[in-house]
Amino acid sequence: MLTIKRLDQSDAQALIAGARAKAQDIGVPMCIAITDESGQLIAFERMDGGKVTSTTIAIDKAFTAAAARKATHEYGESSQPGKPAFGIHSAISGRLMVVGGGLPVIVDGDVVGGIGLSSGTPAQDMQCAQAGLDHFLASL
């Protein structure tokens, strides 16, 4: 029998709050997705002005970060031609994201979920995802 640690709704809302605050600070309305440890969506917010096309991207970034247990920008580096993960972005019907903005949520060494953001540049998405993660971890 496995004991699974996963985010609950309160945790998801803390992640969203931290990411939203950073997005407001930098003036970029974001789509913010939170998944459980298996990559299944548990919470989502599209800020007023968040790009419609970023909804799916944010969800897939959170999915990738949680399910693969790796930040999406790390896949970006290793998925270039000639690198070990070249072509991985086309796996799972294109759901694996290789653009920055998705981070695994790790508590006590266990991946308990993922956070994914989209609507800004990859650097802005990563900055807001990290802010969400930092806010959540500070609340533990």
C-alpha positions in Angstrom: 0.0 0.0 0.0 1.2 3.5 -0.9 0.9 6.6 1.2 0.4 9.5 -1.1 1.1 13.1 -0.1 -0.8 15.7 -2.2 -1.9 19.3 -2.1 -5.3 20.1 -0.8 -7.5 23.1 -1.8 -6.1 25.3 1.0 -2.6 24.6 -0.3 -3.6 25.3 -3.9 -5.1 28.6 -2.9 -1.9 29.6 -1.1 0.1 28.8 -4.3 -2.3 30.8 -6.4 -2.3 33.8 -4.0 1.5 34.0 -4.1 1.7 33.8 -7.8 -1.2 36.3 -8.3 0.5 38.8 -6.0 3.7 38.6 -8.1 1.8 38.8 -11.3 0.1 42.0 -10.1 3.4 43.4 -9.0 4.9 43.0 -12.4 1.7 44.0 -14.2 1.1 40.8 -16.1 -2.2 39.1 -15.7 -1.6 35.3 -15.6 -3.3 32.0 -15.9 -2.4 30.0 -12.9 -2.8 26.2 -12.6 -2.2 23.9 -9.7 -2.2 20.1 -10.0 -1.9 17.3 -7.5 1.2 15.0 -7.5 0.0 13.0 -10.5 -0.6 16.1 -12.6 -4.4 16.3 -12.3 -5.8 19.8 -12.1 -7.1 20.8 -8.6 -7.3 24.6 -8.9 -7.1 27.2 -11.6 -7.4 31.0 -11.9 -7.3 33.1 -15.0 -6.7 36.7 -13.9 -8.6 39.4 -15.6 -6.7 40.0 -18.8 -4.9 36.6 -18.7 -4.6 35.2 -22.3 -7.2 32.7 -23.4 -4.6 30.7 -25.1 -2.6 30.5 -21.9 -5.2 28.5 -20.1 -4.2 25.1 -21.5 -0.5 26.1 -21.5 -0.6 26.8 -17.7 -2.4 23.6 -17.0 0.1 21.6 -19.1 3.0 23.3 -17.4 1.7 22.3 -14.0 1.0 18.8 -15.3 4.5 18.4 -16.6 6.2 19.7 -13.5 4.2 17.4 -11.2 4.0 14.2 -13.3 7.6 14.4 -14.5 8.9 15.8 -11.2 10.9 18.4 -13.1 10.7 22.1 -13.8 9.6 22.7 -17.4 12.6 24.9 -18.2 14.8 21.9 -17.4 13.1 20.1 -20.2 13.6 23.1 -22.4 17.3 22.8 -22.0 17.5 19.0 -22.6 15.0 18.9 -25.4 17.1 20.8 -28.0 18.4 19.0 -31.1 21.2 16.6 -30.1 20.2 16.6 -26.4 19.0 13.5 -24.6 15.3 14.5 -24.5 15.0 15.9 -28.0 11.4 15.5 -29.2 9.9 15.0 -25.8 7.6 18.0 -26.3 5.6 15.9 -28.6 5.0 13.1 -26.1 1.6 12.5 -24.5 -0.2 14.3 -27.3 1.9 17.4 -26.8 1.1 17.9 -23.1 4.7 17.9 -22.0 5.9 21.5 -21.8 9.4 22.6 -22.4 9.0 26.3 -21.7 9.7 27.9 -18.4 6.8 28.5 -16.0 6.1 25.1 -14.5 7.6 24.0 -11.1 7.1 20.9 -9.0 5.8 21.5 -5.5 8.1 19.6 -3.2 7.5 19.2 0.6 9.9 17.1 2.7 11.5 15.6 -0.4 8.1 14.5 -1.9 6.5 16.0 -5.0 3.0 16.8 -3.8 1.9 18.8 -6.8 2.8 21.3 -9.6 2.3 24.9 -10.4 2.1 26.3 -13.9 1.8 29.8 -15.2 1.3 31.3 -18.6 0.6 34.7 -20.2 3.9 36.5 -19.8 7.4 35.7 -21.1 8.9 32.4 -19.9 11.0 34.4 -17.5 7.9 36.2 -16.1 6.0 32.9 -15.9 8.9 31.3 -14.0 9.2 34.4 -11.6 5.5 34.2 -10.7 5.5 30.4 -10.3 8.5 30.7 -7.9 6.6 33.4 -6.0 3.7 31.1 -5.6 5.9 28.3 -4.4 7.7 30.6 -2.0 4.4 31.9 -0.6 3.1 28.4 -0.1 6.3 27.0 1.5 6.4 30.0 3.9 2.9 29.1 5.1 3.9 25.6 6.2 
